[in-house]
């Protein structure tokens, strides 16, 4: 390992300790067990070596938002850490024609926002299982649009039950919950309050929908207060910019 690699690993370790301390403090204020909040490390635009460093530190949940970057990177990480077995998540907007590629590496897709995408993922997962490329159904979270703005993507809150019905009709998909981002220009606490209410209603109808993925580097404390079970953190762990893998 070069001095640069050692320095970068130390930097990531320090950042991780700080993020975990923030999560612990937020859980203490909310009266929650930190074990109930999963840390999802968003490695988009950063090299495979950074993902490998996170694995060395015990982080097992890693996320990407573009299949074009994620496909090669997941292979590279597997070569760097062959025994690590990370759990990869797709958190970005996903086109239906990328479904076949995504199910090759993703354990979970957090950005299902339409019936057509759910159908494409279910079909792709079934084919991958039949071909021996997957051993289990694909976990999915419904991407919710808190403000209902179609330009931002996501399913409107009142449309989540119908979309959930479409997901559970596929034996090759597993409904796990919902994901959302607090809209720009909106007070995060108010946004997360609306999301928590929608998540509770969905969970009452679909008991498997236990995950609430919300909160990022700048607002994870507010998200934890309103029940987030998964915070998606990139900048606070790896910095503001990075170089994508070759």
Buried (B, 14 or more C-beta within 10 A) or exposed (E): EEEEEEEBBEBBBEBBEEBBEBBEEBBEEBEBEBEEBBBBBBBBBBBBBBBBBBBBBEBBBBBBBBBEBBBBBBBBBBEBBEEBEBBBBBBBBBEBEBBBBBBBBBBBBBBBBBBEBBBBBBBBBBBBBEEEBBEEBBBBBBBBBBBBEEEBBBBBBEBBBEBBBBBBEBEBBBBBBBBBBBBEEBEBBEBBBBBBEBBEBBBEEBEBBEBBBBBBBEBBBBBBBBBBBBBBBBBBBBBEEBEBBE
